[in-house]
Amino acid sequence: MELRNKVALISGGSSGIGEAIARKFASEGATCAVIASSNIRKANKVAREIKRKSKGYVCDVTKPKETEATVAKVLKNHGKIDILVNAAGVFYPTPAGDTKPVDMNRMVDINLKGQWNMINAVSPHMVSRKRGNIINMASVAGMVALPSYGMYCATKAGIIMLTKCMAVELSRSGIHVNSISPGNTASPMNEDIRTDPALKPVLDFMEMLTPSGRTYSSVEEMANAALFLASPKTGNPIYGANFTLDEGFAAGLFIAG
C-alpha cells in the first residue's frame, strides 16, 4: 500500500495509460480523481471499479477556467491533491502541406497546453503544502522524428522540456516533477493498427524497427513506472527525469533482418 491516504488527480484517467495508472494507484491505496474529457460515464465506471472513495469528473483541459474549476471540485471533495498525472492526449498525423489549422491547434491545445493548464491549476495547492508529485506523459516521439507526425513530436518534446523547467522551479517547494515517455503501448488509441488485417504492413514495419522484437508494451507497465515515481519509497530523489519505456526504439537505428 505505497500510496495509502494519497489523493491522485489523473487527466485522461478513463481509458488507456491513464486508466491503468488509476487502477494501479488505487490498488496501492490512493483515492483517485478520474478525469475524462467529455464522457462522465466512462470516468464514473473506472472510479466505481477502483473504489477507495474515487470519483469521476469531466474536464476539457484545453480550457484554463474549466481546469481550475475541476481542480477546485477535487479539492472540495477530497481535501487535497498529492499526485497529478497528466495523461490526457491525442495522436494523429499532421503531414506538412496537408494539415488544417484546426487539427494543428487541437494537438497543441490538448497535448501541450492541456498539461500546462493542469500544472498551473494544481501547483499553487502543492506549493502551499510544500509537497506534491507531478507526472507528465511525454512520448518516445519527443526524442525521435516520426514522419507525418511533426506536431505530435513537437508537443511531446515540449512536455519533456516543460518537465525539466517545472522540476527546477518547484523542487524547493518539495514538489517532484518527472515525465514518462512511452513507446508503442497497446491502448484503445492504436487498437486498429494491432487488429486490422489491412494495417498489418504497418505493424510489421514497426516490429522491424523495435530492437526488443516486442512491438507493443502494456499500459500496466507504464502504470508501474508511474507508481515508481509517485511512491515515497522510490521517487524521493528524482526530479526532472524522463523515463523512456519504448522497447529500445529510441536507442538507435535498428532494422531486423
C-alpha positions as a Markdown table, in Angstrom:
| # | Residue | x | y | z |
|---|---|---|---|---|
| 1 | Met | 0.0 | 0.0 | 0.0 |
| 2 | Glu | 2.6 | 2.5 | -1.1 |
| 3 | Leu | 0.1 | 5.3 | -1.8 |
| 4 | Arg | -2.1 | 4.8 | 1.3 |
| 5 | Asn | -4.1 | 8.1 | 2.1 |
| 6 | Lys | -2.8 | 9.8 | -1.1 |
| 7 | Val | -5.1 | 11.6 | -3.5 |
| 8 | Ala | -4.3 | 11.4 | -7.2 |
| 9 | Leu | -5.8 | 13.5 | -9.9 |
| 10 | Ile | -5.4 | 11.8 | -13.3 |
| 11 | Ser | -6.4 | 13.5 | -16.5 |
| 12 | Gly | -7.1 | 11.0 | -19.3 |
| 13 | Gly | -7.9 | 8.6 | -16.5 |
| 14 | Ser | -10.9 | 7.0 | -18.1 |
| 15 | Ser | -9.0 | 5.0 | -20.7 |
| 16 | Gly | -5.6 | 3.7 | -21.9 |
| 17 | Ile | -2.5 | 4.5 | -19.9 |
| 18 | Gly | -4.4 | 7.0 | -17.6 |
| 19 | Glu | -6.9 | 4.3 | -16.7 |
| 20 | Ala | -4.1 | 1.8 | -16.0 |
| 21 | Ile | -2.4 | 4.3 | -13.7 |
| 22 | Ala | -5.7 | 5.0 | -11.8 |
| 23 | Arg | -6.1 | 1.3 | -11.3 |
| 24 | Lys | -2.5 | 0.8 | -10.1 |
| 25 | Phe | -2.6 | 3.8 | -7.8 |
| 26 | Ala | -5.9 | 2.6 | -6.2 |
| 27 | Ser | -4.5 | -0.9 | -5.7 |
| 28 | Glu | -1.8 | 0.8 | -3.7 |
| 29 | Gly | -4.2 | 2.7 | -1.5 |
| 30 | Ala | -4.8 | 6.0 | -3.4 |
| 31 | Thr | -8.1 | 7.8 | -3.8 |
| 32 | Cys | -8.3 | 8.8 | -7.5 |
| 33 | Ala | -10.0 | 11.7 | -9.2 |
| 34 | Val | -10.5 | 10.2 | -12.6 |
| 35 | Ile | -10.8 | 12.9 | -15.3 |
| 36 | Ala | -12.4 | 12.2 | -18.7 |
| 37 | Ser | -12.5 | 14.7 | -21.5 |
| 38 | Ser | -16.3 | 14.6 | -22.1 |
| 39 | Asn | -17.8 | 11.2 | -21.1 |
| 40 | Ile | -18.6 | 11.2 | -17.3 |
| 41 | Arg | -20.0 | 7.7 | -17.6 |
| 42 | Lys | -16.5 | 6.4 | -18.5 |
| 43 | Ala | -14.9 | 8.3 | -15.7 |
| 44 | Asn | -17.5 | 7.1 | -13.2 |
| 45 | Lys | -17.2 | 3.5 | -14.3 |
| 46 | Val | -13.4 | 3.5 | -13.6 |
| 47 | Ala | -13.9 | 5.3 | -10.3 |
| 48 | Arg | -16.6 | 2.8 | -9.1 |
| 49 | Glu | -14.4 | -0.2 | -10.1 |
| 50 | Ile | -11.3 | 1.0 | -8.4 |
| 51 | Lys | -13.2 | 2.2 | -5.2 |
| 52 | Arg | -11.1 | 3.9 | -2.5 |
| 53 | Lys | -13.6 | 6.7 | -2.5 |
| 54 | Ser | -12.6 | 7.6 | -6.0 |
| 55 | Lys | -14.8 | 9.9 | -8.1 |
| 56 | Gly | -15.2 | 10.6 | -11.8 |
| 57 | Tyr | -15.0 | 14.1 | -13.3 |
| 58 | Val | -15.2 | 15.7 | -16.8 |
| 59 | Cys | -12.8 | 18.4 | -17.8 |
| 60 | Asp | -11.7 | 20.0 | -21.1 |
| 61 | Val | -8.1 | 20.5 | -20.2 |
| 62 | Thr | -7.7 | 23.0 | -23.1 |
| 63 | Lys | -9.8 | 25.5 | -21.2 |
| 64 | Pro | -7.9 | 27.1 | -18.2 |
| 65 | Lys | -11.1 | 28.2 | -16.4 |
| 66 | Glu | -12.7 | 24.8 | -16.6 |
| 67 | Thr | -9.4 | 23.2 | -15.5 |
| 68 | Glu | -9.3 | 25.5 | -12.5 |
| 69 | Ala | -12.9 | 24.7 | -11.6 |
| 70 | Thr | -12.3 | 21.0 | -11.8 |
| 71 | Val | -9.3 | 21.2 | -9.5 |
| 72 | Ala | -11.4 | 23.2 | -7.1 |
| 73 | Lys | -14.0 | 20.4 | -7.1 |
| 74 | Val | -11.4 | 17.8 | -6.5 |
| 75 | Leu | -10.0 | 19.8 | -3.5 |
| 76 | Lys | -13.5 | 20.3 | -2.1 |
| 77 | Asn | -14.4 | 16.6 | -2.4 |
| 78 | His | -11.1 | 15.1 | -1.3 |
| 79 | Gly | -9.4 | 17.9 | 0.7 |
| 80 | Lys | -6.0 | 17.7 | -1.1 |
| 81 | Ile | -4.1 | 16.6 | -4.2 |
| 82 | Asp | -0.9 | 14.7 | -3.6 |
| 83 | Ile | -0.3 | 13.5 | -7.1 |
| 84 | Leu | -1.1 | 14.9 | -10.5 |
| 85 | Val | -0.8 | 12.7 | -13.6 |
| 86 | Asn | -1.2 | 14.4 | -16.9 |
| 87 | Ala | -2.2 | 11.5 | -19.2 |
| 88 | Ala | -4.8 | 13.3 | -21.5 |
| 89 | Gly | -3.6 | 13.4 | -25.1 |
| 90 | Val | -4.3 | 12.8 | -28.7 |
| 91 | Phe | -2.4 | 11.1 | -31.5 |
| 92 | Tyr | -2.9 | 11.6 | -35.2 |
| 93 | Pro | -0.8 | 12.6 | -38.3 |
| 94 | Thr | -0.2 | 16.2 | -39.2 |
| 95 | Pro | 1.7 | 16.0 | -42.6 |
| 96 | Ala | 3.3 | 19.2 | -43.8 |
| 97 | Gly | 1.2 | 20.8 | -46.5 |
| 98 | Asp | -1.9 | 18.8 | -45.7 |
| 99 | Thr | -2.8 | 19.7 | -42.1 |
| 100 | Lys | -5.7 | 22.0 | -41.3 |
| 101 | Pro | -5.1 | 24.7 | -38.7 |
| 102 | Val | -7.9 | 23.3 | -36.5 |
| 103 | Asp | -6.1 | 20.0 | -36.4 |
| 104 | Met | -2.7 | 21.6 | -35.6 |
| 105 | Asn | -4.3 | 23.7 | -32.9 |
| 106 | Arg | -6.1 | 20.8 | -31.3 |
| 107 | Met | -2.9 | 18.8 | -31.0 |
| 108 | Val | -1.1 | 21.7 | -29.3 |
| 109 | Asp | -4.0 | 22.7 | -27.1 |
| 110 | Ile | -4.6 | 19.2 | -25.7 |
| 111 | Asn | -1.1 | 17.7 | -25.6 |
| 112 | Leu | 1.0 | 20.7 | -24.5 |
| 113 | Lys | -1.3 | 23.4 | -23.2 |
| 114 | Gly | -3.6 | 20.9 | -21.5 |
| 115 | Gln | -0.7 | 19.6 | -19.3 |
| 116 | Trp | 0.4 | 23.2 | -18.6 |
| 117 | Asn | -3.2 | 24.2 | -17.6 |
| 118 | Met | -3.4 | 21.3 | -15.1 |
| 119 | Ile | 0.1 | 22.1 | -13.6 |
| 120 | Asn | -0.9 | 25.8 | -13.4 |
| 121 | Ala | -4.1 | 24.9 | -11.5 |
| 122 | Val | -2.7 | 22.3 | -9.2 |
| 123 | Ser | 0.8 | 23.7 | -8.3 |
| 124 | Pro | -0.3 | 26.5 | -6.0 |
| 125 | His | -2.0 | 24.0 | -3.8 |
| 126 | Met | 1.1 | 21.8 | -3.7 |
| 127 | Val | 3.4 | 24.8 | -3.1 |
| 128 | Ser | 1.2 | 25.8 | -0.1 |
| 129 | Arg | 1.6 | 22.3 | 1.3 |
| 130 | Lys | 5.3 | 22.0 | 0.5 |
| 131 | Arg | 4.8 | 18.6 | -1.1 |
| 132 | Gly | 3.5 | 17.1 | -4.3 |
| 133 | Asn | 4.2 | 14.8 | -7.2 |
| 134 | Ile | 3.6 | 15.7 | -10.9 |
| 135 | Ile | 3.9 | 13.0 | -13.6 |
| 136 | Asn | 3.7 | 14.2 | -17.2 |
| 137 | Met | 3.1 | 11.7 | -20.1 |
| 138 | Ala | 5.5 | 12.6 | -22.9 |
| 139 | Ser | 6.5 | 10.1 | -25.6 |
| 140 | Val | 9.4 | 8.5 | -27.4 |
| 141 | Ala | 8.2 | 10.7 | -30.3 |
| 142 | Gly | 9.5 | 13.6 | -28.2 |
| 143 | Met | 13.0 | 12.3 | -28.8 |
| 144 | Val | 12.9 | 10.7 | -32.3 |
| 145 | Ala | 11.3 | 12.1 | -35.5 |
| 146 | Leu | 8.2 | 10.4 | -36.9 |
| 147 | Pro | 7.4 | 11.4 | -40.5 |
| 148 | Ser | 3.9 | 12.9 | -40.8 |
| 149 | Tyr | 3.6 | 13.3 | -37.1 |
| 150 | Gly | 5.6 | 16.5 | -36.7 |
| 151 | Met | 3.2 | 18.3 | -34.4 |
| 152 | Tyr | 2.8 | 15.3 | -32.1 |
| 153 | Cys | 6.5 | 15.0 | -31.9 |
| 154 | Ala | 6.8 | 18.7 | -31.2 |
| 155 | Thr | 4.2 | 18.7 | -28.4 |
| 156 | Lys | 5.9 | 15.7 | -26.7 |
| 157 | Ala | 9.3 | 17.3 | -27.0 |
| 158 | Gly | 7.8 | 20.3 | -25.3 |
| 159 | Ile | 6.5 | 18.2 | -22.4 |
| 160 | Ile | 10.0 | 16.8 | -21.8 |
| 161 | Met | 11.4 | 20.3 | -21.5 |
| 162 | Leu | 8.4 | 21.6 | -19.6 |
| 163 | Thr | 9.0 | 18.8 | -17.1 |
| 164 | Lys | 12.6 | 19.9 | -16.6 |
| 165 | Cys | 11.6 | 23.5 | -16.1 |
| 166 | Met | 8.9 | 22.7 | -13.6 |
| 167 | Ala | 11.2 | 20.4 | -11.7 |
| 168 | Val | 13.8 | 23.2 | -11.4 |
| 169 | Glu | 11.1 | 25.8 | -10.5 |
| 170 | Leu | 9.1 | 23.7 | -8.0 |
| 171 | Ser | 11.7 | 21.3 | -6.4 |
| 172 | Arg | 12.5 | 23.7 | -3.5 |
| 173 | Ser | 8.8 | 23.6 | -2.6 |
| 174 | Gly | 9.0 | 19.8 | -2.1 |
| 175 | Ile | 7.4 | 19.0 | -5.5 |
| 176 | His | 8.7 | 16.3 | -7.7 |
| 177 | Val | 8.0 | 16.8 | -11.5 |
| 178 | Asn | 9.0 | 14.0 | -13.8 |
| 179 | Ser | 7.8 | 12.5 | -17.1 |
| 180 | Ile | 7.3 | 9.1 | -18.7 |
| 181 | Ser | 7.9 | 8.6 | -22.4 |
| 182 | Pro | 6.1 | 5.5 | -23.6 |
| 183 | Gly | 7.0 | 3.9 | -26.9 |
| 184 | Asn | 4.3 | 1.9 | -28.7 |
| 185 | Thr | 1.9 | 0.9 | -26.0 |
| 186 | Ala | -1.2 | -1.2 | -26.5 |
| 187 | Ser | -4.2 | 1.0 | -25.8 |
| 188 | Pro | -7.5 | 1.9 | -27.5 |
| 189 | Met | -5.7 | 4.7 | -29.3 |
| 190 | Asn | -3.9 | 2.1 | -31.6 |
| 191 | Glu | -6.2 | -0.9 | -31.5 |
| 192 | Asp | -6.8 | -0.6 | -35.2 |
| 193 | Ile | -3.1 | -1.0 | -36.1 |
| 194 | Arg | -2.9 | -4.0 | -33.8 |
| 195 | Thr | -6.0 | -5.8 | -35.0 |
| 196 | Asp | -6.9 | -4.6 | -38.6 |
| 197 | Pro | -5.5 | -7.1 | -41.2 |
| 198 | Ala | -5.4 | -4.2 | -43.7 |
| 199 | Leu | -2.9 | -2.4 | -41.4 |
| 200 | Lys | -0.6 | -5.5 | -40.9 |
| 201 | Pro | 2.1 | -4.0 | -43.1 |
| 202 | Val | 2.3 | -1.0 | -40.7 |
| 203 | Leu | 2.5 | -3.4 | -37.7 |
| 204 | Asp | 5.2 | -5.5 | -39.4 |
| 205 | Phe | 7.3 | -2.3 | -40.2 |
| 206 | Met | 7.0 | -1.2 | -36.6 |
| 207 | Glu | 8.1 | -4.6 | -35.4 |
| 208 | Met | 11.2 | -4.4 | -37.7 |
| 209 | Leu | 12.2 | -1.1 | -36.1 |
| 210 | Thr | 11.8 | -2.3 | -32.5 |
| 211 | Pro | 15.0 | -3.8 | -31.0 |
| 212 | Ser | 13.3 | -6.0 | -28.4 |
| 213 | Gly | 11.1 | -7.6 | -31.0 |
| 214 | Arg | 8.1 | -6.8 | -28.8 |
| 215 | Thr | 6.3 | -4.1 | -30.7 |
| 216 | Tyr | 3.9 | -3.0 | -28.0 |
| 217 | Ser | 4.4 | -2.6 | -24.3 |
| 218 | Ser | 1.4 | -2.8 | -22.0 |
| 219 | Val | -0.4 | 0.0 | -20.3 |
| 220 | Glu | 0.2 | -1.8 | -17.0 |
| 221 | Glu | 4.0 | -1.4 | -17.5 |
| 222 | Met | 3.5 | 2.3 | -17.9 |
| 223 | Ala | 1.5 | 2.4 | -14.7 |
| 224 | Asn | 4.2 | 0.6 | -12.8 |
| 225 | Ala | 6.7 | 3.3 | -13.9 |
| 226 | Ala | 4.2 | 6.0 | -12.6 |
| 227 | Leu | 3.9 | 4.2 | -9.3 |
| 228 | Phe | 7.7 | 4.1 | -9.0 |
| 229 | Leu | 7.8 | 7.9 | -9.5 |
| 230 | Ala | 4.9 | 8.5 | -7.1 |
| 231 | Ser | 6.0 | 6.2 | -4.3 |
| 232 | Pro | 7.7 | 7.7 | -1.3 |
| 233 | Lys | 9.8 | 4.5 | -1.2 |
| 234 | Thr | 11.4 | 5.1 | -4.6 |
| 235 | Gly | 10.7 | 8.5 | -6.0 |
| 236 | Asn | 12.1 | 10.8 | -3.4 |
| 237 | Pro | 15.5 | 11.7 | -5.1 |
| 238 | Ile | 14.0 | 12.0 | -8.7 |
| 239 | Tyr | 13.4 | 15.5 | -10.1 |
| 240 | Gly | 13.2 | 16.4 | -13.8 |
| 241 | Ala | 13.8 | 12.9 | -15.1 |
| 242 | Asn | 12.3 | 11.5 | -18.3 |
| 243 | Phe | 11.7 | 7.7 | -18.1 |
| 244 | Thr | 11.8 | 6.2 | -21.6 |
| 245 | Leu | 9.9 | 2.9 | -21.8 |
| 246 | Asp | 10.0 | 2.1 | -25.5 |
| 247 | Glu | 11.4 | -1.4 | -26.1 |
| 248 | Gly | 14.6 | 0.2 | -27.2 |
| 249 | Phe | 13.0 | 2.2 | -30.0 |
| 250 | Ala | 14.9 | 5.5 | -29.3 |
| 251 | Ala | 18.3 | 3.9 | -28.5 |
| 252 | Gly | 19.4 | 3.9 | -32.1 |
| 253 | Leu | 18.7 | 2.8 | -35.7 |
| 254 | Phe | 17.6 | -0.9 | -35.7 |
| 255 | Ile | 16.3 | -2.9 | -38.7 |
| 256 | Ala | 15.7 | -6.6 | -38.1 |
| 257 | Gly | 17.0 | -8.7 | -40.9 |
